[in-house]
Amino acid sequence: MNALASPANHAEDTLARAKPALHVLIAAPRGFCAGVDRAIHIVELALERWGAPVYVRHEIVHNRFVVDSLKDKGAIFVEELDEVPDGVPVIFSAHGVPKAVPAAAEARGLNYLDATCPLVSKVHRQAERLVDQGRHILFIGHQGHPEVIGTFGQVPAGAMTLIETLEDAQRVQPENPDNIGFLTQTTLSVDDTADMVAELQRRFPAIQGPRGDDICYATSNRQAAVKAMAPRCDLVLVIGATNSSNSQRLREVAEREGACAYLIQRASEIDWDWFDGVTTLGITAGASAPEVLVQELIAMVSDRFVVESENITTAVEEVVFKLPRALTA
């Protein structure tokens, strides 16, 4: 041993040599989008203004860490409005709700705030306009997702047909194909949705809808970052909830680009066998996952590997949505 080297330094050098090297690519944009940030801020401000408890119908966003953090501050999450007692504030989730929900809240005299993402609200308005024009809507989305339920609830029953797959787009037979429109969920696969929209436009040249699709900027940007990163990766880890549509799509995009990919809610869910033979790891996070969980994952990986990190940036997001007037007045 070098006479000038201390035993502590020697131990650190030995430990570093014992850990394998790992190149870590970190996607940007990742994590919170403007709609999620707004929704969480609405709950926090409501608690500051009115005190606990503040009730929230459904998960404000699809992330257990976020929900539990808000519970610790005094938020109470319920599935239905009838679980909310009289005289307390209630907040509707970022995914949007059917018109019947605020109507029921008003009928009870409840003080409510709507945290629906403005980009989802835009889809709601588009649905109303298409129905007002007498058009039947072919809606591209996932059965049972809260955003789909909320959008269907903006128009009369029977005014929309759900399209989940390319096969659905190929088979659907609207009663009046010359008087239809299409809309899409905001958190879908960019590529899959483009294929379905193209098929509908091929089959029904008179179909009306948005330019391209309604997929939000954050979903598109996060998928683009994964597309740029994943071809260089042996393994990609996506931080997000299993019921988060945009997070699931990130995992699928990584797999399509040739990487082995897993969706995890937190670093504690890692199976270290996934890292066998891995020299390059990619990391990203769904739009409902806070940055603290990304840093937690990087720290845990750094405990086992000598990490050399690199940011893969494909866009810079500066979108900010206004808060409800009730919280800013």
C-alpha positions in Angstrom: 0.0 0.0 0.0 1.2 3.5 -0.7 2.7 4.9 2.5 0.9 8.2 2.0 -2.5 6.6 1.6 -4.7 6.4 4.8 -6.4 3.1 5.7 -9.8 4.8 5.2 -8.9 5.9 1.7 -7.6 2.4 0.9 -10.9 0.9 2.1 -12.9 3.3 0.0 -10.8 2.5 -3.1 -11.2 -1.2 -2.5 -15.0 -0.8 -2.1 -15.2 1.2 -5.3 -13.3 -1.4 -7.3 -15.6 -4.1 -5.9 -18.7 -2.5 -7.3 -19.4 -3.0 -11.0 -19.7 0.1 -13.3 -23.1 1.1 -14.6 -23.9 3.8 -17.1 -27.2 5.5 -16.1 -29.3 7.4 -18.7 -31.9 9.7 -17.1 -34.7 10.8 -19.4 -36.0 14.4 -19.5 -38.7 15.4 -19.4 -39.9 13.0 -16.7 -42.1 13.1 -13.7 -44.7 15.7 -12.8 -46.6 17.5 -15.6 -48.3 20.8 -15.2 -51.7 19.2 -14.7 -50.5 16.9 -11.9 -48.6 19.7 -10.3 -51.7 21.9 -10.4 -54.0 19.2 -8.9 -51.6 18.5 -6.0 -51.3 22.2 -5.3 -55.1 22.6 -5.3 -55.3 20.0 -2.4 -52.4 21.6 -0.5 -53.9 25.1 -0.8 -57.4 23.9 0.1 -55.9 22.4 3.3 -54.1 25.7 4.1 -57.3 27.7 3.5 -59.9 25.6 5.1 -57.9 23.3 7.3 -58.3 19.5 7.6 -60.1 17.5 6.6 -60.5 18.2 2.9 -62.1 15.4 1.0 -60.9 14.2 -2.4 -63.0 12.0 -4.7 -60.8 9.3 -6.1 -57.0 9.5 -6.1 -56.1 13.1 -7.0 -53.4 11.6 -9.3 -52.3 8.0 -9.8 -49.4 7.8 -7.4 -49.5 6.1 -4.0 -46.6 8.2 -2.6 -48.4 11.4 -3.5 -51.7 10.2 -2.1 -50.2 9.1 1.2 -48.3 12.4 1.5 -51.6 14.3 1.1 -53.3 12.0 3.6 -50.6 12.9 6.1 -51.5 16.5 5.6 -55.2 15.9 6.3 -56.7 14.9 2.9 -59.3 12.1 3.0 -59.8 10.1 -0.2 -63.1 8.6 -1.0 -64.6 6.7 -4.0 -68.0 8.4 -4.1 -69.5 11.7 -3.3 -72.0 10.2 -0.8 -69.0 9.4 1.4 -68.4 13.1 1.8 -70.1 14.7 4.9 -72.0 18.0 4.6 -70.1 21.2 5.3 -66.6 20.1 4.2 -64.7 20.9 1.0 -64.4 18.2 -1.7 -62.0 18.1 -4.6 -62.4 16.2 -7.9 -59.4 14.4 -9.3 -57.1 15.5 -12.2 -58.7 12.8 -14.4 -62.0 14.6 -14.7 -65.5 13.5 -13.6 -68.9 13.0 -15.3 -71.2 16.1 -15.2 -73.4 14.3 -12.8 -70.8 14.6 -10.0 -70.6 18.4 -9.7 -74.3 18.5 -10.2 -74.8 16.2 -7.2 -72.3 18.3 -5.2 -74.3 21.5 -6.0 -77.5 19.8 -5.1 -76.1 19.1 -1.6 -74.6 22.6 -1.3 -71.1 21.2 -1.1 -68.1 23.5 -1.5 -66.2 21.8 -4.3 -63.1 22.4 -6.4 -62.5 20.8 -9.8 -58.8 19.7 -10.2 -59.4 18.3 -13.7 -56.4 18.9 -15.9 -57.2 21.7 -18.3 -56.1 19.5 -21.2 -58.7 16.9 -20.2 -61.3 19.7 -19.8 -60.5 20.7 -23.4 -61.4 17.2 -24.5 -64.7 17.5 -22.6 -65.6 20.7 -24.5 -64.7 19.1 -27.8 -67.1 16.2 -27.0 -69.9 18.6 -26.2 -69.3 20.5 -29.5 -69.3 17.3 -31.6 -72.5 16.1 -30.0 -74.1 19.5 -30.5 -73.3 19.1 -34.2 -75.3 15.9 -34.1 -72.1 13.7 -34.5 -71.6 10.3 -32.9 -68.1 10.2 -31.3 -65.6 7.4 -31.6 -63.5 7.8 -28.5 -60.0 6.2 -28.4 -59.1 5.2 -24.9 -58.9 2.5 -22.2 -62.1 0.9 -20.7 -62.5 1.8 -17.1 -59.9 4.6 -16.9 -61.2 7.6 -14.9 -60.5 10.0 -17.7 -62.6 7.9 -20.1 -65.4 7.6 -17.5 -65.3 11.4 -17.0 -65.4 12.1 -20.7 -68.2 9.8 -21.5 -70.1 11.5 -18.7 -70.0 14.8 -20.5 -72.5 13.7 -23.2 -75.7 11.8 -23.3 -75.6 8.0 -23.0 -75.0 6.3 -26.3 -73.4 9.4 -27.9 -69.9 7.8 -27.8 -68.4 4.5 -28.8 -65.1 3.3 -27.2 -62.2 2.3 -29.5 -59.5 0.5 -27.5 -57.4 -1.2 -30.3 -56.6 -1.0 -34.0 -58.9 -4.0 -34.5 -61.7 -2.0 -32.9 -61.0 0.8 -35.4 -61.1 -1.7 -38.2 -64.4 -3.2 -37.2 -66.5 -0.4 -35.8 -69.7 0.3 -37.8 -71.3 3.6 -36.9 -74.9 4.1 -38.0 -74.1 7.3 -39.9 -70.5 7.2 -41.0 -70.8 10.6 -42.7 -71.7 12.2 -39.4 -69.1 11.1 -36.8 -66.2 12.5 -34.9 -63.3 11.2 -32.9 -61.5 12.1 -29.7 -58.8 10.5 -27.6 -57.7 10.0 -24.0 -54.8 12.3 -23.2 -52.4 9.6 -21.9 -52.2 7.0 -24.7 -49.4 5.6 -26.8 -48.5 8.2 -29.4 -47.7 5.5 -32.0 -50.7 3.3 -31.3 -53.1 6.2 -31.3 -51.7 7.5 -34.6 -52.4 4.1 -36.2 -56.0 4.1 -34.9 -56.7 7.6 -36.0 -55.3 6.9 -39.4 -57.5 3.9 -39.8 -60.6 5.8 -38.8 -59.7 8.6 -41.2 -59.1 6.0 -44.0 -62.5 4.3 -43.4 -64.5 7.4 -42.7 -63.1 10.3 -44.7 -65.8 12.7 -43.3 -64.8 12.1 -39.7 -64.2 15.2 -37.6 -61.8 15.6 -34.8 -58.7 17.4 -33.4 -55.6 17.8 -35.5 -53.9 14.5 -35.0 -55.1 13.5 -31.5 -55.7 14.8 -28.0 -52.6 13.2 -26.4 -51.2 15.8 -24.1 -47.8 17.5 -24.5 -46.4 15.8 -21.3 -47.4 12.3 -22.5 -45.8 12.9 -25.9 -42.7 14.5 -24.5 -42.0 11.6 -22.0 -42.5 9.0 -24.7 -40.1 10.9 -27.1 -37.5 11.0 -24.4 -37.8 7.2 -23.8 -37.6 6.6 -27.5 -34.3 8.6 -27.6 -32.9 6.8 -24.5 -34.1 3.2 -24.7 -32.1 2.0 -27.8 -28.9 2.6 -25.8 -30.2 0.7 -22.7 -30.1 -2.9 -21.6 -32.7 -2.1 -18.9 -35.2 0.7 -18.4 -37.0 1.4 -15.1 -40.1 3.5 -15.2 -41.3 4.9 -11.9 -45.1 5.0 -11.8 -48.2 3.4 -10.5 -49.6 0.3 -12.2 -53.0 2.1 -12.7 -51.2 5.1 -14.4 -51.9 4.9 -18.1 -49.0 7.2 -19.1 -46.5 5.3 -17.0 -47.6 2.0 -18.6 -47.1 3.5 -22.0 -43.6 4.5 -21.1 -42.8 0.9 -20.3 -44.3 -0.3 -23.6 -42.3 2.3 -25.6 -39.0 1.2 -24.0 -39.8 -2.4 -24.8 -40.6 -1.5 -28.4 -37.2 0.2 -28.7 -35.5 -3.1 -27.7 -34.8 -2.6 -24.0 -36.0 -4.8 -21.1 -38.3 -2.6 -19.1 -40.1 -2.7 -15.8 -42.7 -0.4 -14.1 -42.0 0.1 -10.4 -43.7 2.3 -7.9 -40.6 2.8 -5.8 -36.9 1.7 -5.7 -37.8 -0.9 -3.0 -39.6 -2.9 -5.8 -36.4 -3.5 -7.7 -35.4 -7.1 -8.4 -31.7 -7.0 -8.6 -31.6 -10.1 -10.9 -32.9 -7.7 -13.6 -29.4 -6.2 -13.6 -27.5 -9.3 -14.6 -25.4 -8.4 -17.6 -26.7 -4.9 -17.6 -24.2 -2.2 -18.4 -26.5 0.7 -19.3 -29.7 1.5 -17.3 -32.3 4.0 -18.3 -34.5 5.8 -15.8 -37.7 7.7 -16.3 -40.9 8.5 -14.4 -44.6 8.9 -15.3 -46.3 12.2 -15.1 -47.7 11.5 -11.6 -44.4 10.4 -10.1 -42.5 13.0 -8.0 -38.8 13.7 -8.6 -38.0 12.5 -5.1 -38.7 8.9 -6.2 -36.3 9.3 -9.1 -33.5 10.4 -6.8 -34.4 7.6 -4.4 -33.9 5.1 -7.2 -30.6 6.7 -8.3 -29.3 6.6 -4.7 -30.2 2.9 -4.3 -28.6 1.9 -7.6 -25.5 3.9 -6.6 -25.2 1.8 -3.5 -24.5 -1.3 -5.7 -22.8 0.2 -8.7 -20.2 2.8 -9.6 -22.6 5.1 -11.5 -21.8 7.3 -14.4 -24.9 9.3 -15.2 -26.0 11.1 -18.3 -29.2 13.2 -19.0 -31.1 12.5 -22.2 -33.1 15.7 -22.8 -35.5 15.9 -25.7 -37.6 18.8 -24.6 -37.9 21.5 -22.0 -41.3 22.0 -20.5 -42.4 25.4 -19.2 -46.2 24.9 -19.1 -48.1 26.2 -16.0 -51.8 26.0 -15.5 -53.8 28.6 -13.5 -55.4 27.6 -10.2 -59.1 27.9 -9.5 -60.2 31.4 -8.5 -61.5 30.2 -5.2 -57.9 29.5 -4.1 -56.4 32.7 -5.5 -59.0 35.3 -4.6 
